[in-house]
Amino acid sequence: MERCFSRLFFVINCAVISGSVFASQGDLKEHPEDMVTQSWMSTGAYSLEHPRQPQWELTNKEGSLETAIKAVIQAKATGVHSANNVNNLINAGTQIKAGGGGGNEKLGLTCFSPSADSMLLCQTYESLVDSVTYANNGSQVLFNDASDNAIFAEFDGYPFIVTQVDDTCYLENDYITTIKYDSNSNNDTAYGYDCSTSVEHFEQAKVDATYYDFFSFSPENDAHFYAGVVMQMYHSYLDDLFPNQKAQNPDSPDCPINSQGQPNGDYCLKRLSQRAHALGVTGGHMDDANWDGEYVNYGNGQWAGRFYSLTTIDLVAHESMHALSEWNGDLDSTGQAGAIGEGLGDISAIAANHYLEGHLVDDQQVASYKSSTAYGNKRDNEWAYAWDIYVNNELMRIFELPSFDGYSIEDARDYAAGKAKHHNGGVLRKLFYELVVADGWSHEQAFKLFLGANVSCFTPSVTFDEMGTCLLSQVDNVFSPSEVDAQQTKLDERLHRLGIFASNTQIDALSFTQNKHYDHSEYWVSPSIDVTDIEEVRVDWGDGTQVNWSVNNNNGTSIEAMLTGEHLYASDAKHVNFSLSVLKNDGTWLKGLSQDYIHASPVLCTPTVHNPNGEISQFTFMGQEYAMSNSGYQYVDATHLTLPNNNASPIVLEGNFTGKNVTVFADMNRDGYFNRDELLAEEKPIVDGTLTLSGLSDITVGKILLRVVVDEFTAWGCGGVSKGMAIDILTQLEAAATPPTAEFSYEITGTTSVQFNAVTDGLDDSRNPEFTWSYQQTGQSEVNMGQGESLPYVFSQSGTYSVNLVVAYDDGSQDTRTQDIVLGGICMPEKSNRFDGDSYYIDKLEYAGVYSGLLNSSGRNPGAYVDHDVYDYLEGYQNQMLTLNVYTNVMSRIWAKQITSNQGIRTTFWVDFNRNGVFESSEHAVANNLSYQCESISNCRIKSSINMLMSDSTYNSGQNEIPFKTRVKVEYDYWGDFDEAEGDNACNTIITGEVEDQDLYVDPM
C-alpha cells in the first residue's frame, strides 16, 4: 500500500504508476539534472518495481531471538557525549567492535554485526508507522577482511569500531570520527551511546522518530560503518601501491607536503571527520552531501520527499574521495580538474561497493544482508551511482552510458566549460566501466589505477589529457611486469577512444570527423593529410566489418574514396569500437579511434505519460496529418519526409491547449536521449498550434529524432509527462538549398545610358537562375527594365535611380540587390530636420599650399550645400599627391581646443576621377590631421589636412586642363562619435556642417 502523508505543513504528493513512484513535478523542476528514471535500455538493467511500503516480516528462528532479546536491557537514550578532543578520547578509551541498525526503506533494516546474532535489538525491531506495527526483521551485515594491511586487522577487518570510555561508546576510532550533528552538539564531538550492557547502538525511540521522518533508520550508524569500509579500502589499496610508504599519523593536522604539492611520502591518509544528520546553511534538513574541507556532511533529505538520508555507501565513498584528493594535492573544483574530481568520487563508490561485496559474509544460518533481496537489488544496479538514496526508482548517474541522464558526457571531446562538473565527470565513469567490462580489468585494478594517479601525479589543475598521461604512468604499479606492456596498450587505446590524448601515448592520432545517426555512421579524414603520403588504409567498423585498401591492392578504388566512408549497423550492434588506421609511406601508422553506441531503434527513453488528457487530437508534420494515440504518446516514422533545416514551423498541433506549454527536443548527437542542450523550443505557450523551432540549421544533417512534449512543465526530455502528451517524430534532416546571391556591376555609357551585368559566380546553373531588373525613383512606382544576365538600358532622363536585380531559382528561393545610379548630375546631400548650419561650416580651402578661389567663403549656410561656379587650376599633379587644407569658421580657442581633442570634426574630400557624375567610395579621402590655428584667444579656426593621390589612370594622353568635380564635406559631433559606415557616402544626410562642390582643373604637364 502506498503511503502519502502530511504533517508540519509539509506535504509529499505520491502517485503510483504501474508499481513505480514518481517524484512530484515541483521536485523534478528543482533538481532535474540529478534524476534518472529507471526505464532505460531494452535490457531493463536498471528497471526495478519497488512500491514504497515496508517490506520486512518477522522471522523468529525457533524463538531464539525473542528469547535472547528479553535478556538484554533496553538501550538508554543518552544523547550526545562530549570529549575534550579526538586524541584524549581515544587515548582514554579502548577501541572495540560494535554495531547497530542502519539502512533505509529501500535497502531494508541492516544490522551491522561483529558476529552472527549479536545485534538483537536491531534483529527483532518492530516499528509503528501510521498506526500500523511492522516487524522489520533486520538483515545482518557480517563483514571481515583478513588481509594484513587492513587498518582494522586486529578486529578481523570488521569496520564498525568504536572507542569505549567507561560505560559510553563513541563512534570514533583511529580513522573515523562520526558526529551526530544535533543543534545542541559541538561540531567536533563524536556521537556516544550507553554501552554498559551491550555494544549495540540501537535506541528504539530515536530509530522510530528517524524512520518516521526520513524513512531511514540510523544515519550515524550507516556513516560510521561505511566510512570504515571505505577508509580500510583506501588504506589497503594505497599500501599495495606504495609498499615503502611510511605510515602517516592520522592525528597529524597535516601530512608532509613537498614543493609539487604532493605528500613527501607517497600518500596522505588522515582521520575522516563526518557529520550525520547535517543541516543546510539555513538550518533546515538538506538534500545534499558534501566535503567542506574539514568535515563530510550528510543531509537527511527533505523528509524523504526525494532522498533517504544520504549516508549510504555510495555517498560516503564519493565524498570521502574528495577528502582524500584534498589531502593529496587538492584538485581544483572548476574546469576539467573539477570534472575529474567528481568522476573520481563516482568510481570510488563503485569500487567501495565491490570491496564491500567481496568481504561480506553470507552466513546461511542467519538472515544475512548479502543474501537479502534488498542487497540483490542494489547489486543489480551496480553501475548506477546513488540508486540507494532515492525514494523512487531513480538514480543519479550512470556508468555504462553516462549521457543517458541527458546531461553527462562520455567522450572528453564533448567537454563543455558551461556544463556541470558532475556531468563532465562522465568521462571517468565511462573509462572506468570500459576498463572493467570491456578490457577485463578487475574493479580493484581499475580503481587502483585512478587512486595511484590521484595521489602521485594529478596536479590541482589537471586536464583530461594530463590525466591520461598520469594514468599510463601508473600501469606498472597495478600489474606485474609481464602484463604491463599489454595493459598499457589497452589503456592507451581506450583513452583515445574517449578523446583523451596523453603526452606519453604510443599512438599517433589521425585527425578525422565522425557523425553517428542511430544505426548509421560516417567518417571523413581531415584534409590536412597529403594523399600522396598514404600507403594503406584500414577501416574497422567494430561489428566485424572491415575495409582495407593499399596502393598495391585496391581493386581500382582511389585513395580519395577511402578518405570518407559510411556504414549501416545491425540492430544488435550496441557498443562498437570504431578504428580508422592510415599507413604513411614513411612507415608511420596514424590511428583514429572512437567508441559508439549503436541502436536501430532511435527511441531509448520512451516517455511515461501519467495522465493523458487528449489535448492533441491530431498533428501535422511537413504537411502530412497523423492521428494522436489515446495513450498520450505517439511515435511516427516519417523518414520518407525530409525536413529542410531552414524550416522553422514543420509541426502543427490540433486540439485544446489551455494552460499547457510545448517543449521540443532534437536528438542532436543521435544517442537516443534528449538533454537540455538539445532544445528547439522550451516551454512556450501554444497559441494557434503552429510550433516555432530554432536551431535546426545548427544540427548535422541526416536521420534525426524530434520529441514534442505538451505539458504544464517539462523537466527534461527523457522524463515523465504528468498531465499532457508526447510525440516522437523520426525524419530526415537535410540542408536547405542555398538561396542565390544577387550582385551586379554597371557602366555609364552615355548621359542616360547604362550597361548592367549580373555577377554569376557562385550561382547554381542547375537550378535555372532568372535575372529580373527594375528601377524606382523617390515617390514613383517601380518600373520593369527587363530580364537577362546582361542588360543595356537607356533611362528617359537624368536623375537618381534605385536599380533592383532579383535573382530567383526554380524552387522559388531568391535574393535582391539594389544600387543607386546617378545620371546627368551630382547628388545633393540632404539636411536633417535638426540641421544646424550656423555653428560649423567651411571658411576657406587651400590646395597645395595655395588658397583657392574660395578664400572668402560663403559664410553661414542654412542650406548645408553650395556648388561654386569658381574653379581652381593645378599644374603638374598627374599621379602626384595633392594636399588639401580645409579651415572652419572662427571660434574661441578653448572651444577649438576641445573639439580638436575630441576629434569632433570630420572632413572628407571626393574627386570624381572617372567623371561619371558619382562620388564613389574609391574616390574619397578623410582628413588625417586635425589641428587649430589662432590669431587671438577668440579668433581660432580648426584646420583639417587631406592627402589625395591624383591617379595617373584618370588622364587621357595629350589632354590638357582636365576638369574634375570635387566635394568637401565638414561634419561636426562634439564627441567625435561618427558613423564609420557612412564615412564614404557623399550623399548622406547632414546634421551639423556643410558640403561645398567646385570644379578643379588639372594640367597633367
N, C-alpha and C positions, 0 to 999 in steps of 0.2 A: 504494500500500500504506500502510495506517495504521500510524504508529509510536507505540508506547507504551513508556515506559522507566522504570527505577527506579535511582536512584543517590543516594548520600549520604543514605539513609533517607528520601528524598522521593519519593513515588510520584504519578504522574499517571495517573488512570484514564481511558482513552479508550473511546469507543463510537461506531461508525459506524452511523448510521441513515439509510438511503436516501441515502447520499453526503454526509450532513451530520454534523458533530461537535457533541456537546452537552457543556456543562460538567458536571462531577461535581455530585451533589446537595449535597455539603458546601460546594462553592464557591458555588453559587447561593444557598444559605442565608445566606452571609456578605454577599453583595452583590446581593440580588435587585433592588434599585432601579436599578441601572445597566445591566441586561441586557435587550435586546430581541431575541428570537429572530426571525429574518427569515422569517416566514410571514404577513406582514400584507398585507391588501388583495388584492382579486381581480386587480388589475393585475400583481401579482408584482413591483412596482417595486423591492422590497428583497430579493428572493429571489436566492440565489446558491449553487449547489452548489460546494463547494470542499473536497474531501478533503485532509487535512493531510499533504502529502508534497512533496518538492522537485519543481519543475515546469520546471527550466531545462535546456536541452540546449546543447551546444557547437556553435556555428555559426561556422566559420572561413572567412571570405570569401577564397578563393584563398590561404589560408595567411598572409595579410598580418599578422594579429595575432600568430600564433605566431612568425613570423619576427622581428617587431618586439620581442616580449617578451624574446627571447633577448639583445637588445642592452641591456636595462635591468638594472641591478644591483638585486638584491633589497633591498627596504627593510629598514633596521635597526630592531630593537626598542629604541628609545631611551628609552622610558618617559616620565616627566613632567619637563619642564624648568621651572625656576623663573625668575621675573623679579622685580625689586625692586617694581615696581608697573606698572600699566597704562600710564601716560604714559611712563615710562622705556623700556618695551618698544617701544612704537610709535615713540617719538622716535628710538630707537636703530636701528630697522629700516626695511625698505621693505615697503609693502603691495603684494601681488601676487595674481594669480589662482592658484587651486589647486583641488584636488578630491580625490576618493577614493570609496570604496564606501560604500553605505548601504542602507537598506531592511530588509525582513523577509520571512518566509516567504510572507506573503500578497501583499505588494507586489512581491516579487522583488528580486533584487540590482540596485540602482540605482547607476550610476556618475556622480557629479556631475562634469561635464566642461566645462572652459573652452572647449574646441573639440573637434571630432569626432575620435575615435580617439586621444585624448590620455591616457586613464586605462587603460593597457594591462594593468596588474596586475589591476584590477577586471574588465576585459572578458574576461579569459581565466582567471578564477579557477576552480579545482576544489576541492571540499570533500570531506572524508572524514567521513561520518556513519554510525554503526552499521556500520562496516567496509565501507561502500559508497561508492565515489567518484562524485560528481555533478559534471558540468560545468554551471556556473551561468549562463554567458552573460549577464553583466550588461548591462542596457539603459542607454543613455547619456542622461543628463539634460542637455539643451542648453537654455540659458536666456539671453535678453538683454532688456533694457529700454532702448530708445534715447531715452527722454524726458529732457529737460534737468534735471528735478528729481529724478531717481533719485540716491540717495545714493552709488551705485556707478557713476555715469555715466562716469567715466574708465575703467571696465572694461566698458563697454557694458552696464551694469546687471547683469552676472553677479555673484551674491551670495556665492559661496564665496571670500571674500577673507581672506587670512592675512597675518601680519607675519613677514617673513624677517629673521632676525638671524644673520649668518654662514651656517652650514650647517643651521640649525634654523628651521623654520617653526612659528609659533604660531597656534592657532585664535583669532585676535584681530584686530579692526580698529576703526575709529572708532566703530562702533555695536554691536558684539557681542564679548563675551568668553565663550568656551566652555571649560568646565573639565571634565576627566575626573575625577570625584570618587572617586579612589582613596584608600584608607585612609592611604597614606603621602604624600599630597599636601597642600599648603596649600590652603585653601578658595578662595582668590582667584587661584590660579595657572592661567594658560591652558595648555591641553594643547599639547605640542610634539612634533614628529616630525622625523626626519632628511630634509632635502630637498636634500642636497648634489648628488644626481644626478637627482632628479625631484621635481616639486611634488606628486606624487600621494601622498596619505596612505592607504596600504594595507599594513598589517602582517599578513601572512597568518596567522601563529601566533595573534595576538590575534583576528583575524576568525574563525578556526576555533573558538577557545575560546568567543567570544561567541555565535556561531551555535549551537554545541553546547548551551550553557547556556540561551540565551534565544530562539533561532530568529530573532535579529536580527543584522545584520552589523557595523555600526559606529555605535552610537548617537550618539557625539560628532560624527561627520560629518553625520548627519541633523540634529541640533540646530543645528549651525553653518550649514548650507545653508538650512534652513527659517527660522531666525531672520533670516538675511539677507534672504530673500524677504519676510517679514512686516514687518520694520523698514523696508525700502525701500517697501513698500506704504503703511505708515503715513505715512512722510515725504512720499511723493508726493501722497497724498490730503490731508494736512494742509496742504501747500504750496498745493494748489489751493484749499482752503477759506479759507486765510488768507494771501493773496499778499503782504501787507505785514508778515508776521511777521519779526522779526529772528532770525537763526539763533541757536539756543541752543548753547552749548558742551557737547557730550556728556560732557566730562570734569568739568564743574562738578558738585560734590556735590549742589547743589540748584538747581532752576530758580527764578527770582524769583517769589514768590507775593504776591498782593495781599490786601487785607483780607477779600475774599469767599472766600478760599481757592483762587483760580484764579491761573494764571500771569500775571505782569504783561504778558508778551507774549500771544499768542493761544493758544499751546500749548507744552507742555514735552515734549521727547523726549530722554531720557538714553541712555547706553550700557546695553544689556541684558546683565547677567551671568547666566550659566546653567550648571547642572551636569548633565552626563550621568552615567549610572551612579550616580545619587544613592541614598543609603541611608536607611532609615527611622530612627525615633528609637531603636530598639533595635539598630541597626547592621546589620540584615538588608536584603535586597532588598525593594522596596516596589511594590505595585500602585497607584501614585499619581503624580501630577504636581501641583506647586503653586508658587505665588509666595509667598515668605515675607517680603516687604518689602525684600529685598536681592538674592535670587537666585531664578531659576526652577529648580526641582528636578525632574528627570525620573527616575522609577524604571525599573528594568529588568523589572518584572513578577516574579512569583513562579515563576521557572524555566519561563516560557511555559505555565504551567498555565491561565492565563486571558488574560493580555495579553502581547503582544510588548513590547519596550522602548518606553516612552511618549514617543518623540521624533519622532512623525510630525507632519506639518504641522498637523493639527487641534489636537493638544495644544500645540504650540509657539505657535500663534496664540491659542488660548484663554488660556493662562497669561500670555503677554506682554501681552494686553489688560488683565489685572489690574494689571500693572506700569504700563501707560500710564494707567489710571484713577487709580492712586495718585499718579502724577506730576502729574496734572492736576485734583486735587480730592479724591482719597481717598474713594471711596464706602464707606459703612458695609457691613459684611459681614452685617448682620442685616436683618430686615424686608423691605419691598419694595425698598429700596436694594440689599440683598444679592441679591435675585432679579434685579434689573436688571443688577447686575454680572456674574452668571453668564450671563444672556441675552446680554449684550454679548460675552462670551468665545465663546459658541457661534456667534453670527453673524459674529464675526471669523474663525472657522475657515472658514466658507463663503465669505466674501469673499476670504480668502487663497488658497483653492483655485481660485477663479475668476481671481484675479490671476495665479497660477502658470500656469494653463491658457492664459491669454492671452499669456504670454511664453515658453512652451516652444517650442522649435524642433523641427519634425518633419522631420528630415533623412532623406530616403528612401534615402540611400546608406549609412546605418548603422542599427543596431538601436536606434532612439530610444525613449526611455521613453514619449513622447507617443503613439506608435502601438502600444505593448505591450498585451497582453491584461490584464495586471495593472492598468495605469493605466485602461484602459477599464472594468474592474470598479469601480474607485474612482469614476470619473465617473458610472457608473450609479447609484451611491449618493450622489449629490451632496447630497441633502437629509437625509443621515443623519450625525450627528456622531459621530466617533471609530470609524467602521466599520473603519478600517485598523489599529487596535491590538488588535483581538480575534482570538484564535486561531481561534475558531469563527465560524459565521455569525450573528454578533450585532452589535449596535450600541448606542451609549449613549443617544442622544437623537434625536428626530425633529422635523422642522420642519413638514411638511405637516399632521400631526395629532398634536401633542405628547402628547395624552392616551393615545395608543396604548400608551405604555410602562407604563400602569397607575398612574402617579403624577402626571405633569405636567398642567398646565392650559394652555388656550389663550385663556381669557377672564379678564380681570382681576377680574370679578365673582365668580370662583371662588377668589380668593386665600384661603389659609388660613395663619395665622401659624405653626401647628404643622407645616406641610409643609416639606420640604427646599427650600432656596433654589434649587437647580438645577431642581427641578420647578416651582416658581412662576415661574422664568425662562422657562418655555414660552410665556408671553405674548409675549415679544420674538421668540422663534423663529417663532411664528405670524405676527406682524406683519411681520417681515422677509420671510417666504415669500410672504405675500399681496401685499405691495408689488411684489415681483419677478414672481411668476407671474400674479397676477390683475390688478394695476393697471399693469403694463407698465413698471415702473422697471427700470433695469439693476441688476446686483449692485453696481456701483460707486456709483451714485446712492443706492441704499438704504443702503449701508454708510456713505457719507459723511454721510448724514443723522444716523445714530446717532453716528458718530465726532465730528462737529462739535458735537452736543448734549452729548456726554460731556465734551468739552474746554471748552465755552463756558458751559453753564448747568445741568449736573447738580450739585446740592448733595450733600453727604455722605449726607443722609437723604432723598434724593429719593423720591417716591412714583410710582406708575404715572400718576396724573393729572398730577402735576408734570412727569413725563417727557413726556407728551403735549403739554403746554404748550410745553416746550422744543423738541420735535421740530417743531411747527408753526412756531416762530420761526426754524427753520434752513432751511426750504424755499428761501428766496431765495438761500441760499449754495450750493445744489446745482443749481438750474435757472435758465435765462435769464429775464429779466424778463417776457417774453411768455408763459412757461409757468407762472409762479409761482401765479397765482390758480387755475388748473385743477388743479395738483398739490396745492395746499393743500386744495382741496375734496375731492380723492380721499383724502388722508391723514386729514383731519378725519372723513370718513365711516368710513374703515377703523378709526380709533381708537374711534369709538362702537360699531362692530360688535363690537369686542373688549372692551367695557366700560371704556374709558379716556375720561374726560371732562375735557378740557383747559379751563383757565380762559379761554383765548382762542378757544374754539370758536365757530364761526358757526352751530352747530346748537342749537336749543332742544330739550332732551331730553324725550321723553314717557315717563312712568313706566308701565311695563307689566310683566306677568308672562308668561313663555312656558314651556311644557312640551313636550318632544320625546319621542316614543315610536317610535324607528326610522324608519318611513316616514310617521308621523303627527305633526302639530304643532298646537298650540292656543295661543291668547293671550287675555289679559284686560287691559283698560285699567284703570289704577288708579282707584278711586272718588273720588280727590281732585279730578278734573276735573268741572266743572259741565256737565252735558249741554246745558243751555240756552245755553252759550257756544260750542257746536260748530256750525260751518257746513258742514264737509266732512270725510270720512274716506276715506283711500286705503290699501288693503292690497295689498302686492306680496309674494307667497309665494316669489319668487325662481326659479321654474321656468317663468315665462311666465304664470302665473295671477294675475290682478289683480281686485280687487273695489273698486268706487268707490261712494260714497254722498254725497249732498249734500242740503241742506234742500229744494232745488228739483227734485231728480231722484233719487228714492229708491224708486220702484215700490211704494210703500206700506210699505217696510221702516222700522221705527222706529230711532232712533239707538241705543237701548239694545241692539238686536240686533247692531249693528255694534261694540259695545264688547267683544265676545268673538267668537272665530271659531276654526275648525279646518279642517285641510286634509290630504288624503292624497296623498303624492307618488308619482310613478312610480319604479320600481326603480332607474333610472339617474340619479336627480337629483343624487347626490353632494353637492358643495359648493354651497350656496344662500345667497343674501343676502336675508334677510327684512327688509321695511320696513313700518312702520306709521306713517302720517302723519295728523295731525289739524289742520285749519284752524279757528282760532277766529274768532269774528265781529269781533274787533279786527284781523284780518289776520295774526295770528301763526301760523306753522306749527310744530307740535310733531312731533318725529320719534323713533320708537323703532326701533333698528336692532340686528340680530344676524347672526351667521354660523353656519350649521348644517351638519352633515354628515349627510346623509340616506342611509339604506341600507335596502332592503327586507328583505334577509336580516339577522336580528339578530346572527348569529354572525360576527364579523370576525376572531376569533382561535381557530380550531379547535385544541384541544389535541392534541399529539402524544403518543400512548401508546406508549412504547418496548417495554415487556414486559407486554402484557396477560395477566393470570393468572386471569381468570374468577372473581374473588371474588364479584361480583354476578351472580346467576343471573337475577333479575328484580327489579323495583321497583314500588312503588305510589305514585301521585300523586293526591291528593284522592279516594282510594278506587278509582281505576282502575288495573288492572295493565298493566305493559309488560314485554316480554321484553328482555333485555340483549344487545347485539351482541357477537359473538365478537372484534371488533376492539378492544374495550376502550373504545369511545366510542359513545354513543348520543344522537341528537338527537330530541326529542319536541315536536311541535306540539300543545300542549294548550290552545290559545286558546279551545276550546269549554268549558273548565272555568274557573271563577272561584275565585280564592284570596282568601278574606277576610283582611284584614291583621291580624286578631287570632288567626289560626290558627298556632300555633307548631309544629305537627307534621304538615305536609301530606305528608311524604315518608317512606316505609318501604322499607328495603333488605332483600333476602333473599340470603343467601349466607354464606360463611366469611370473617370479617374479622379473623382473628387477627393481631395486630401492626400493624394498619392504623388510620389516623386518617381522619376525614372533615372536609373544609373545604367550606363552602357560600358561594358568592358570589351577589349580586344586582346586575344591571347597573342601578344606581340612576339614573345620568344618561343611560341609554339610548344610549350611544355605541358599543355592540357589544363593549366590552372590560371587563375586571374588574381593579380595583385594590385595594390593601389597605384603602381606605376603604369598600369595598363588601362587607364580610364580614357574613354572618349566623351563621356558626359557624366557628371557627378550630381546626383540628387537634384535634378532640375524638375520644376513643376511641369506637368503635362498640360499643354494649352489646347491645341487642336488635334493632337495625336501624332503630328509630324515631329520626329526626333531630329535634333540638330547635333551632329557629331563634329568633333575637332581632333585633328592629329592623324587622320588616315594617311596623309601624304608622308608622314614620318616613319611609316611601317614598311618593312621589306615586303615586296610583292610576293604572292603565292597563296597557297591554301591557308585560310585563317578562320578561327572560330570567334564569333561575336556572342556576347551574353547580354541580354536585356533584362533588367530586374525592375519590376514595378512594385514598390513597397512604400511604407511610411519613411523608412530609413534603411540604408544598406551599409553594413559594416565593411564587408569585403566580398570579393567575387565568388568565393567558394563557401560562403556562409549560408545559413538558412534564410528563408523568406518567411516572415512572421504573418503578414496579412496582405498578400499580394500574389504575384505571378512572375514566372521567369521563362525566357525564351532563349534557346541556343540556336545559332544560325551558322552553319559551315558553308563557306563560299570561297570564291577565288578573287583575291585582291589583285588588281592589275594597275600598272602605271597609266594614268590618264594620258591620252595623246597630247603631246606638247603643242600648245597653240602657236600659230605663226607669229612672227615678229615683223611689223611693218616699219620700213625705213625707206627714205628716198633722198635723192640729191636733185639739184636743179641748176640750170644755167640760163641767165637772162640773155637772150639772143637779139633782142630789139627793145624798143621803147616799151612795148606791152607784150612782147613775145618771150615765152619761156619753154625750155626743154626739160621735162620731168623724167627721171629714171628711177624705178624701184630697185632697191637692193635685194637681190635674190639669194645671196649667200646664207646658208643655214635653213632655207625653206625646203620642205619635203615635196618634191615634184610628184611623188606617187599619190599625194592627197589633193592633187589638182588645184593649186592655189589660183585664186582670181584677184585681180587688182582693179579697184574702183576708185576713181578720182572725183573730187568735188571741191568747191570753194564757197566761202561765205564772207560777206563784209558786214561790219557792225550795223545792226538794225535791219538787215535784209535777209531774205530767205536763202537757203542753201541751193547752189546751182551744180548740177551734174556736169562733169567735164568729159567723162568717157572712161574706157577701160583699157587695160594693157600694161605690160611691164614698162614700156617706154611710151611717153605721151608728149607730143609737141602741142602747145596751146597758145592761142592769141587772146588776151583779155581785151575787153571793149575800150578800156580807158586806163589812165594811170591811177594809182591808189595802192592801198594796203589790202592784201587778200590773205585770208586764212585758208590754206590749201590742205585738204584731208586726203590721205591714202588709206583705204581699207583693204587689208589682205585677208581673204577668207579661204578656209579649206572646205572640202566637200562634206565634212562631218559637222559643219556649222560653226566650228571654232574660228575666231577672227581676232584681228588686232588693228588698231588705228594709230596713225601718226599724223600730227598736224604741225605745219610750219607757216610762219607769217612771211609773205612775199611783198616787198615794197617796189612798186614800179613807178618810174617817172617822177621821183621826188624823194626828198629826205623826210623821215618821220619826225613829227613834232612831239616832244615829250609832254605828257600831261602833268598838270599840277594837282596836288591833293587838295581836298576841301579844307585842310588845315594848313595850306601853304602860307609860308612867310617869306616874302621877297625883299623885306626891308633890312633884315639883320645881317645876312651874309650874301655877298654877291661878288662878281668878278670886277675888279677895278682896272687892271691892266695886264697885258700879256707881253712876254719878251721872248723872241725867237733867237737862238744862237747869240745871246748877249745883246741883241738889238731890240729896242721897244718896237712893238708892231704899231700898225695904224690905229690900234685900239688903246693908245696911250691914255686918252681921255675916254673912260668907259661910259657906258650908257647910264651908270648910276643905279639907284634903286630900281628894281624891275618887278613890278607886281605881276607881270605876265609870265615870269620864270624863264622865258626863252626869247632870244633875238637872233636873227640871221643878218649879219652885217653885209653891207654892199661894198665895203672896203676890202682890199686884199693885201697880202704881203708877198714879197718876192724874195726867194732864196736861190743863191747861185752855188753850183758845185756840190750839192748834197746827195747826189746819186750814190746809193749804198753806203751812206755815212750816217753816223749817229747825230740826231738832231736833239738839242736840249731846249725844252720849253719851260719857262718860269711863269707861274700864274700868281698874281697878287690879289688879295681880297680887299674889301673896303677897309676904312680906318676904324680902329677900336682902341681901347685903353690897353696899356702894357700888361696889367695884371690879368685882363681877360684874354689877351693874345697868348700870354704865357701858359694859362691854364688849358686853353684849347689845344695848344701845341703839345703840352704834356700828355693830354688825353688822346692825342691823335684824332681830334674831333672834327677835322676837315678831311674829306676825301676828294681828291682831284683826279679826273680821268680824261684822257686825250684820245681821240679817234682820228684816223686818216683813212678816207675811202680810197685805198690804194688801187683796187680793181675797178673803181669808178662805176659801180653797179647801182649806186643810189642807196646802198645799205651799209650802215656801220656794223661790221661783223665782229665777232669775238676776237678773231685773229688780228684785227686791225686796231686794237686798243692797247694802251699802256696806262699804268697807275703811278701816281707820284711816289717816288722812293725817298723823298727827303722833305720834311716839313719843318719850317723854322719861322721866326717872326723878326721883323725889322722895324725900328722905331726912330722917328725924328724927334719925338718928345714923349713924355710919360703918357700923354693922352693921344698920341698920333702914331699908331703902330699898325702894320699890316702883316697878315700871315702869308708866307711865301711857300708855294709848292713847286718842286722841280721834277720834271718828267723827261725821260730819255726815250726816243723813238727811232728805230732803225729805218731809214728811208730805203726800202728794199730795191735791189737792182732789177728785180723782175717786173717792176711796175713801169719801166721806161721803154719806149719804143726807139729803135735805132734812128738817129738823125732828127729826133723830135726835140724841139726847144720849148721852154716855158710850159711845162706840163701842169695842168690845173688839178688840184686835189681839193675835195671838200673836207673840212676839218670840223671837229666839235670838241669843245672844252666844257666839262661839267664839274661844278663845285657843289658838294653836298655837305651839310652840317649835322652833326649829332654830338652833343656835349660829351658823352661817354665814349665816343668812338665805336658805338655798337652798330656797325653797318652790316647789311645783308650781303655776305660774300657771294652768294649765288647770283645776285643781281648786279655785281660789280662791272660785268662786261656788257650790260644791257644799256644801249644808248637811248632807248625809247621809254624807259620805265618812268614811273610817277615821281615827281619832285615834291618833297615836303618842305624843306628849307634849303635854299641855294639858288643856283642859276645855271642855265645852259646857253652857250653862245657858239654860233656857227660862223665860219668865214671861209673864203677861198684862199688857197695857198698855192702860189705858182713856184715851181722848182725848175731851175735850169740845170740839166744834168752835166753841162760842160764846166 
